[in-house]
Amino acid sequence: MHDLSSDLFDLLALRDPASMTFDVLEGKTPSQRWRTSEEWDRWLILGADSVLHHPDYPMPLIAEIETYRGCVRYASGGCSFCVEPMKGEPVFRRPAAIIAEVERLHELGVRNFRLEPRPASSHICHTHRRTIHLHLTLMRSKNSSQGYHP
Ligand code: SF4
């Protein structure tokens, strides 16, 4: 069957649009790859200033903080309402990197944060228990940091 998309687009990012865009801008041959953990953390800090241009800045802007991608149930397809299994096995960001991103956004004036991804229902899955653990780590960090006053 003819692939119509190749007639319409020069490039299709089937995995990670950010890593493909980066590779194009770097003059590399773009590939269907996921960003590395180092790239993920670095790009989020470098791009944090973009909040200043958001129409909801500073209020009622809510910064969504990526804590992981993927799902422990990726092999079976996971829950019917969730897209995370399409991203493969879970990759978690380091708590220190998440805290650094929140601190940078807070320096810029952001006051509302939401940890992502989260399921589309109130059900708490294995993957999201890890997110809750990260949330608790952030809360402890906030309470022990004199410079952090949300
Ligand atoms: S809700 Fe949780 S367990 Fe279900 S598919 Fe999504 S990440 Fe996986």
Boltz pocket constraint, residues with backbone or C-beta under 6 A from the ligand:
constraints:
  - pocket:
      binder: B
      contacts: [[A, 70], [A, 71], [A, 72], [A, 73], [A, 77], [A, 78], [A, 79], [A, 80], [A, 82], [A, 83], [A, 84], [A, 85], [A, 119], [A, 120], [A, 123], [A, 125], [A, 126], [A, 127], [A, 128]]
      max_distance: 6.0
